[in-house]
């Protein structure tokens, strides 16, 4: 179970990042706006998602190992 979680967490981060980048690219193609605000927002969102997943994975692993 531990190894599954160790593989699943990075895989989920990659899937979310790819989805967000594809979604941002599609939005930029439709609007043809070259502002960097959406790039900054996407970057911050990726950081928040990655940090949240890392913290949750830490707590889950601690719960599995201790109990």
Secondary structure, 3 states (H helix, E strand, C coil): CHHHHHHHHHHHHHHHHHHHHHHHHHHHHHHCCCCCHHHHHHHHHHHHHHHHHHHHHHHHHHHHHHC
